[in-house]
């Protein structure tokens, strides 16, 4: 994230979007449809209805995300943009991203700019969600909270990420000599 040049409007937008995915686990579809009014400044929350599930989701507006969004709104979002979506294209007509817009291209461009050469199958916005989901169990975040953060309707979906947290699982392993 630190490799993103935030000295220009596109960098400010890309940084804020990618930070939301990496820190909050938001889906690309939710980033594209997020409204300016979804950011609750006084409550310090982001409240959306998930595009994939239709389920409302409220997440904390973390300090770094809040400052990134403020910077984007003040210095990055085109003044001519009139749509209610938070994130817009940086070229005229300054509309919201379309349904077919692939935000993964932003991640790929930013990763290359930072000198990161990820395997072909790990260059998606979903890989940032996945990385967050794998980190949370190691931080002792309960599965119910992880499910809520990721917007999973079924906890079994979230349990996939728990199986991948080998370090935490190995700490629970019993010594066979003690059991016998």
PyMOL commands that set and color helices and strands:
alter all, ss='L'
color gray80, all
select helices_A, chain A and resi 9-24+28-33+36-38+63-76+104-113+120-122+125-138+143-150+155-163+166-171+176-179
alter helices_A, ss='H'
color red, helices_A
select strands_A, chain A and resi 39-40+45-49+56-60
alter strands_A, ss='S'
color yellow, strands_A
deselect
rebuild
show_as cartoon
